Structures are given as structure tokens and as C-alpha cells.
Amino acid sequence: MEEVKGIKAKILKENPDGREALIDGLVNLSRTRNRADYVHEVNQLIVTANRVIENSLNKYDVEGVLLGHQLNSDAGVSFVGNTIDSISGTIHQTFNLEGENSSRFRDYLNYVNDRLAVNNSQFLWIGTNNERVYAVVFEHGSFTFCDYIKSTSKKEIKEWIQNCLQDLAFNDSPVTGSPFITREDIWQKEKCSIVDNLPEFNIPLSSREIVIFSDVGFSSYPHNLIKVEGEILGLKQAVSSPLSFDNYVKYEEQKVDLQKINVWAPIVEGDIAISIAFAKIKENLDNVKVVYEEGLIPNPCSDINVFVSHGGRDGNSGFRGLYPSDGKAYNMDKIFGTGKIAIMFVCHAGSIVENYYSNSTHTLVKRLLQSGYQAVISPSWSLNVSIPGIWMKKFIRSMENGNTISYSVNKANLYIESIYISPGASSAMHLFGNDRLTSN
């Protein structure tokens, strides 16, 4: 009977024991020392988490929704430290449930509140449950929204990713076909088409900087392009994604040395597009102290490391690879070095694809954040070579004025919009990781 009761708690709708079963599962995850076991146990709990979310949304139970969202967030981000034994897959402790965190999941609302109330940003949890999309909003020390988003669905978002994401590639020299039609006319028409096709998210948000926690099911959607009241969120205010709540709470305010900037592009390969982008960066940063590297293999070890190269996207594995020229691909383990901020002027470097087998994602961004970078700024689709130079200049100027990295990315994106109009250009660069970095 105990076995049957436990199974019912995990899988049946409206079962009041579901939350307790989920909490027990989350606590047990903290004791797991094997990566394969961790993935298996997370997959076993997904049904329970979805049941808890469904039941909690019907009762406006914020804590239940957040507990379910915790489980459905990227499992790969939750690992603390490196693998102890790469052969056996043994891992460090996933959650620290000792001392002050001993009742973490049994008092989860206060755990979240204590870590976010001191921050002036607005926080948005967004995810999918069955075919519906839900959201939770936290600001000014309290939760202000917890409900389904009735204006869109999981199906609509998935179809947009499949059918519209590739159309965001920006052309800075379109053929007008008539002396009476300007490039601006074409870009304005393109903007209207992009905005009209975006899903609508009827979430009550203020004008403050926003930190977004996406579950795995929603993470493939570019967070800059969340449309609220007919407007693209990333062009209204600063938006960032740390990939998960667990990732975010580890971050602190840190200073970045703007005298330590490294810009690399494999110019020696003779690729024209890469050479143009690299030249435009040098032209716009002529008054900034920068170390430029043009060789095949870089040695990035500055606070800000900038990478210029070709990149590819794969629908099954996310970011496909780094390419210095046609027919050549990098072993990426030897490329990215160490630093605080990685700026990727690499097509699709910010793309995220769900890994259906392990409740996690395929993305270069996660790899860089796990390797020690505090923040990654990268495009979620194809990037035009005219953008890196002018974007970089505006970003550095904003950081020099003491603004946060989140604010500075937004200002650089808005500057691109003032020139090129289309969101395919202005919304391409996304911020992942720590949103509180400032210059020294």
C-alpha cells in the first residue's frame, strides 16, 4: 500500500501528496554522486513536477510552481564544481543542504525571497506545462504574478522556432528594386513582419531590468524577443538570462577591467566576412586599449574576450561548431581561454536546443559559464558583419560610464536599432549569466 500511495503521489492529478513527493525527490538529488544517476532521477521526477505545477497554478500557489520549475530547469546547470572522476562520472554535491540550507526545499519561498529581495531587478520564471505556458513575476520583494499565459501556447512557440527563427538573419544591403524604395523602407517592413509573427506574452511587467529563468522547454526561445503589449521586450529594457535560478544565486557584483580586452579573429585564413568584422571592430575601438590576435589559435586571458568567427546551428545539438573558413572546424576546448566576459560575434553562438534525454540543453553558452566566465554575450541567430564594430563601441562606452553589463548590452542593442531598424540586427546580441558586472 505504501508503494501504491507513493506512485499515486507522483503521477496522479490533484493529489495533495505530490508536493511532498517532489520535495523528497529534490532532496535525494542532492545526495547523488553519479551524473548518469542524476539524469535518471530527474527524468523520473518530471511527471511529478508537472503535476505539482498544474495543481499549484490552479490554487495560485507560487511555492509549488517554483518547486516544479526548479526541477524542470536545466539539470546540467545545477552541477557544482567539475567531475571528480571523468571515467565513472562521479560528481560533487549538487545542492548544499547543510546548515542554513537544511530546510531549503521545505521553505522554498523564503529561500528564493531571501536571495532576490535585495536586488532591484525584476525576475521572471517562465516555462511550459503540458501545452500551456506559465509565468511567475517577482519584484519589490514580493510575487506579483503567477498564472498561465493565455495569449500563447507551447505549440505556437515551437512552431515559431521552427519556421521563423532562421528568417531573423539581417541583410545590411538589401536590393530595393526601385529608386523610390529605400533600405530603411525594407527594414521597416521587415520589422513589422517579425513583430507581427512573434508570440504574444500577456505578462504584467514593469520597466525595470529583467532577469529571466527559463525551464528547459522554453529555453530555446530567444529571451530578447519576448513580446509584451505588442513590443519586443529586449528593445524596451535590459534583459538577461542566467540559465537557471541556481546559477544566478551564485553570482555577486564584480568589477571588470576595461583595460584588459582581447579581440581574436583567424584573419590568417583569409575569410572575407571575418576580416571585415574584425576591421570594423579595430576601427571603432581605436581609442580603447585592446590586444588583437589574428592567428589560428588564440590565447584569451583578459577580463573581456571577444571572438570573431563563423558558427553554425544544428536543430538537434544547438551550436554546431566554430569555423575559421570553409572546410575547417575547431576543437573548441582550446579556443575560449579564461576571463569574465565572453563576447561572441559568432553566428548562432547563443542558440539553445533542448536535450530530450536528460532534461537539459545543448548550448555553447552553458559550456562557457561552467568553465568560469561570469557572462556571455552572443547572437541567437545569424549575425551580420556590419554589427560587431558599432555594437562594441557603444557597449564599451556604456560600461566606462559605470553602467551594469545588462544595461550596457541593452544600450548597444538600441544603438543598432537606431541605425538598422530591424530586430534581426538590433535584438541579436543576448546576455547570459551575471547581469551585475560593472567596470572598475
C-alpha positions in Angstrom: 0.0 0.0 0.0 2.9 2.4 0.7 4.3 1.7 -2.7 1.0 2.3 -4.4 0.5 5.5 -2.4 3.9 6.8 -3.4 3.2 6.1 -7.1 -0.2 7.9 -6.9 1.5 10.9 -5.3 4.0 11.1 -8.1 1.7 10.7 -11.1 -2.0 11.5 -10.3 -3.5 14.9 -10.9 -4.8 16.9 -7.9 -3.0 14.6 -5.5 -2.1 16.6 -2.3 0.9 14.4 -1.7 2.5 15.3 -4.9 4.4 18.3 -3.5 5.9 16.2 -0.7 7.0 13.6 -3.2 8.7 16.2 -5.3 10.4 17.7 -2.3 11.7 14.3 -1.3 12.9 13.8 -4.8 14.8 17.1 -4.8 16.4 16.4 -1.5 17.5 12.9 -2.8 19.1 14.6 -5.8 21.4 16.5 -3.6 22.9 13.2 -2.4 23.5 11.9 -5.9 27.2 11.4 -6.8 26.9 10.0 -10.3 25.9 12.0 -13.4 24.0 9.2 -15.0 22.0 8.6 -11.9 21.3 12.3 -11.5 19.9 12.5 -15.0 17.8 9.3 -14.5 16.4 10.6 -11.2 15.5 14.0 -12.7 13.7 12.3 -15.6 11.7 10.2 -13.1 10.6 13.3 -11.3 9.5 15.3 -14.3 5.9 13.9 -14.3 5.6 14.8 -10.6 6.9 18.3 -11.1 4.4 18.9 -13.9 1.6 17.7 -11.7 2.7 20.0 -8.9 2.9 23.0 -11.2 -0.5 22.3 -12.7 -2.1 21.9 -9.2 -0.3 24.9 -7.8 -1.3 27.2 -10.7 -4.9 26.3 -10.1 -4.6 27.4 -6.5 -2.2 30.4 -7.0 0.4 28.5 -5.0 3.6 30.3 -6.0 5.9 28.0 -4.0 4.6 24.9 -5.7 5.1 26.4 -9.1 8.7 27.4 -8.3 9.5 23.9 -6.9 8.3 22.3 -10.1 10.2 24.9 -12.2 13.4 24.1 -10.2 13.2 20.5 -11.3 12.3 21.3 -14.9 15.2 23.8 -15.3 18.4 22.7 -16.9 19.8 19.8 -14.9 23.3 20.4 -16.3 23.5 23.9 -14.8 22.9 22.6 -11.3 26.2 20.7 -11.0 28.6 22.5 -8.6 32.3 22.0 -9.5 33.9 19.7 -12.0 33.5 16.0 -12.4 35.7 14.2 -9.8 36.2 11.2 -11.9 35.5 11.6 -15.6 35.5 7.8 -16.2 33.0 6.9 -13.5 31.0 10.2 -13.9 31.2 10.9 -10.2 30.2 14.4 -9.3 30.5 16.9 -6.5 27.5 17.7 -4.3 24.8 19.2 -6.4 22.9 21.2 -3.7 24.3 22.3 -0.4 21.7 21.3 2.1 23.8 21.8 5.2 23.5 24.4 7.8 21.3 27.3 6.8 20.1 25.5 3.7 19.0 22.3 5.5 15.3 23.2 5.0 15.8 24.7 1.6 13.0 22.9 -0.3 10.6 22.8 2.7 10.7 26.5 2.9 11.5 27.3 -0.7 9.5 30.5 -1.0 11.6 32.2 1.7 14.8 30.7 0.3 14.0 32.4 -3.0 12.8 35.6 -1.4 15.9 36.0 0.8 18.2 35.8 -2.3 16.3 38.1 -4.6 14.7 40.8 -2.3 17.9 42.8 -2.1 18.2 43.0 -5.8 16.5 45.9 -7.7 15.8 43.8 -10.8 12.6 42.2 -11.8 12.6 38.4 -12.0 10.5 36.3 -14.4 10.2 32.5 -14.2 8.7 31.2 -17.5 8.1 27.6 -18.5 5.7 25.1 -20.2 3.3 22.7 -18.6 1.6 20.2 -21.0 0.7 22.6 -23.9 0.4 25.7 -21.8 2.9 28.4 -20.9 3.1 29.8 -17.4 4.9 32.7 -15.7 5.8 33.9 -12.2 7.0 37.5 -11.6 8.9 38.8 -8.6 9.8 42.4 -7.8 9.9 44.9 -4.9 10.3 41.9 -2.5 7.1 40.1 -3.5 5.5 37.9 -6.1 3.2 40.0 -8.3 2.0 37.4 -10.9 1.6 33.6 -11.0 -0.6 32.2 -13.8 -0.9 30.7 -17.2 -0.1 32.9 -20.2 -3.3 32.7 -22.2 -2.1 34.6 -25.2 0.2 31.9 -26.5 1.0 28.2 -26.2 3.8 25.7 -26.3 2.8 24.7 -29.8 2.9 28.3 -31.1 6.3 28.9 -29.6 7.7 25.6 -31.0 6.3 26.5 -34.5 7.8 30.0 -34.3 11.3 28.5 -33.5 11.0 26.0 -36.4 9.6 28.4 -39.0 10.6 31.9 -38.2 13.9 31.9 -36.3 16.0 31.4 -39.4 14.4 34.4 -41.0 16.0 36.8 -38.5 19.3 36.9 -40.4 19.8 40.5 -41.2 20.9 42.0 -44.6 22.6 45.4 -44.3 22.5 45.9 -48.1 19.1 44.7 -49.4 18.2 45.2 -53.1 15.4 47.7 -53.1 14.4 47.2 -56.8 13.3 50.8 -57.1 14.8 54.2 -56.7 11.7 55.2 -54.7 12.2 52.4 -52.1 15.0 52.9 -49.5 16.8 50.3 -47.4 15.0 51.8 -44.4 11.7 51.1 -46.1 12.7 47.4 -46.4 14.0 47.2 -42.9 10.8 48.8 -41.5 8.7 46.3 -43.4 10.9 43.5 -42.1 10.5 44.8 -38.5 6.7 44.8 -38.8 6.7 41.3 -40.2 9.0 40.0 -37.4 7.0 41.7 -34.6 3.6 40.5 -36.0 4.8 36.9 -36.2 6.2 36.8 -32.6 4.0 35.1 -29.9 2.3 37.5 -27.5 3.1 37.2 -23.8 0.5 38.9 -21.7 2.6 39.2 -18.6 2.4 42.3 -16.4 6.0 43.6 -16.4 7.4 47.0 -15.3 10.2 48.9 -17.0 13.0 47.6 -14.7 15.9 45.4 -15.7 14.6 41.8 -16.1 16.3 38.5 -15.2 14.6 35.5 -16.8 14.7 31.9 -15.5 13.5 29.6 -18.3 12.7 25.9 -17.9 14.2 23.5 -20.5 11.0 23.5 -22.6 11.1 27.3 -23.1 14.9 27.9 -23.2 15.1 27.5 -26.9 13.1 30.7 -27.4 15.4 33.8 -27.6 14.7 35.9 -24.4 15.2 39.2 -26.2 12.2 38.5 -28.3 9.6 38.1 -25.7 6.8 40.3 -26.9 4.7 42.2 -24.3 1.8 44.5 -25.4 3.0 44.4 -29.0 6.6 45.4 -28.2 9.8 43.5 -28.1 10.9 43.3 -24.5 14.7 43.4 -25.3 14.3 46.7 -27.0 12.3 48.3 -24.1 14.6 47.4 -21.2 17.6 45.3 -20.2 17.0 41.6 -20.3 19.3 38.7 -19.2 19.2 35.0 -18.6 21.4 33.2 -16.2 20.1 29.8 -17.5 18.7 28.8 -14.1 17.9 30.2 -10.6 20.6 28.1 -9.0 23.2 29.6 -11.4 22.1 33.1 -10.6 22.2 32.9 -6.8 25.9 32.1 -7.0 26.7 35.5 -8.7 27.9 38.6 -7.0 28.6 42.1 -8.0 32.0 42.1 -9.7 34.3 44.7 -11.4 35.6 44.2 -14.9 38.9 45.8 -16.0 38.2 47.6 -19.3 42.0 47.9 -19.9 42.0 44.2 -20.4 40.3 43.4 -23.6 41.3 40.7 -26.1 39.8 40.5 -29.6 40.5 37.5 -31.7 39.7 36.6 -35.3 41.5 34.0 -37.5 42.5 36.5 -40.1 45.3 34.3 -41.4 42.7 32.1 -43.0 41.7 34.9 -45.4 38.0 34.7 -44.9 36.4 38.0 -46.2 33.5 38.2 -43.8 35.6 37.6 -40.7 38.2 40.1 -42.0 35.5 42.8 -42.4 34.0 42.3 -39.0 37.5 42.3 -37.4 38.5 45.5 -39.2 35.3 47.3 -38.2 36.0 46.4 -34.5 39.5 47.8 -34.7 38.2 51.0 -36.4 35.6 51.6 -33.7 37.9 50.8 -30.8 40.8 52.9 -31.9 40.8 54.9 -28.6 40.5 51.7 -26.4 43.3 49.6 -25.1 42.9 46.3 -26.9 45.1 43.2 -27.6 44.3 42.0 -31.1 45.1 38.4 -32.2 44.9 37.3 -35.8 46.4 33.8 -35.6 44.7 30.5 -36.0 44.7 29.6 -32.3 44.1 32.4 -29.7 45.3 32.9 -26.2 42.4 34.7 -24.5 43.1 35.5 -20.8 41.6 39.1 -20.4 38.6 40.2 -18.4 36.8 40.7 -21.7 37.5 38.2 -24.5 36.0 38.9 -27.9 35.7 36.2 -30.5 35.0 36.7 -34.3 34.4 33.7 -36.4 31.8 31.7 -38.3 29.4 29.5 -36.4 26.7 27.0 -37.2 23.4 25.9 -35.7 22.0 22.4 -35.6 18.4 21.6 -34.7 19.4 18.6 -32.6 22.6 19.8 -30.9 22.4 23.6 -30.8 25.6 25.4 -31.6 27.3 23.1 -34.1 30.9 24.5 -34.2 33.4 27.2 -34.8 34.7 27.7 -38.3 37.7 29.9 -39.4 36.9 29.4 -43.0 35.1 26.9 -45.4 36.0 23.3 -44.7 37.7 23.9 -41.4 36.3 23.4 -37.8 37.8 23.9 -34.4 38.2 21.7 -31.4 36.6 24.2 -29.2 38.2 23.1 -26.0 41.4 25.0 -27.0 39.8 28.3 -28.1 37.9 30.2 -25.3 40.5 30.5 -22.6 39.7 32.3 -19.3 38.0 35.6 -18.5 35.0 37.3 -17.0 33.0 38.3 -20.1 32.9 36.4 -23.4 31.6 38.4 -26.4 30.8 36.1 -29.3 30.5 37.7 -32.7 29.8 34.2 -34.0 26.6 33.3 -35.7 24.2 31.2 -33.6 26.6 31.1 -30.6 23.7 31.9 -28.3 21.3 29.3 -29.7 19.9 26.8 -27.3 18.4 23.4 -28.1 16.6 21.0 -25.7 18.2 17.7 -25.0 15.2 15.4 -24.7 17.0 12.6 -23.0 18.5 14.4 -20.0 16.2 17.4 -19.2 19.0 19.7 -20.2 20.1 21.8 -23.1 22.8 21.9 -25.8 24.4 25.3 -25.9 27.8 26.8 -26.1 26.7 29.4 -23.6 26.3 26.9 -20.8 29.7 25.5 -21.6 31.4 28.9 -21.2 29.5 29.7 -18.0 30.5 26.4 -16.5 34.1 26.9 -17.5 34.4 30.1 -15.4 33.0 33.0 -17.4 30.7 35.3 -15.5 28.7 36.4 -18.5 28.4 35.5 -22.2 27.0 37.9 -24.9 26.2 36.2 -28.1 23.7 36.2 -31.0 20.9 33.7 -31.1 20.8 33.7 -34.9 23.0 34.7 -37.9 24.9 37.9 -37.3 25.7 40.5 -40.0 29.3 41.7 -40.2 28.3 45.3 -40.0 27.2 45.0 -36.4 30.2 44.0 -34.3 32.2 47.2 -34.6 29.5 49.8 -33.8 27.9 47.5 -31.2 31.2 47.0 -29.4 31.9 50.8 -29.3 28.6 51.6 -27.7 28.9 48.7 -25.2 32.3 49.8 -24.0 31.3 53.4 -23.7 28.4 52.5 -21.6 30.5 50.2 -19.3 33.0 53.1 -19.0 30.2 55.3 -17.6 29.7 52.9 -14.8 26.6 51.1 -16.1 25.9 47.4 -15.5 26.6 44.9 -18.2 22.9 44.3 -18.6 22.2 48.0 -19.1 25.1 48.3 -21.5 24.1 45.4 -23.7 20.6 47.0 -24.0 22.1 50.4 -24.9 24.3 48.8 -27.6 21.3 46.9 -29.0 19.2 50.1 -29.0 22.0 51.9 -30.9 22.0 49.2 -33.5 18.2 49.7 -33.8 18.6 53.4 -34.4 20.7 52.6 -37.5 19.3 49.4 -38.9 15.6 49.3 -37.6 15.1 45.6 -38.0 15.1 43.4 -34.8 17.1 40.9 -36.8 20.0 43.3 -36.3 19.1 45.1 -33.0 18.0 42.1 -30.9 20.6 39.6 -32.0 23.0 40.0 -29.0 21.7 38.3 -25.9 23.1 38.4 -22.4 23.5 35.2 -20.4 24.9 34.9 -16.9 25.7 37.6 -14.3 23.8 40.8 -15.0 25.6 42.8 -12.2 29.1 43.2 -13.7 30.4 46.8 -13.8 33.7 48.4 -14.8 36.4 49.4 -12.3 
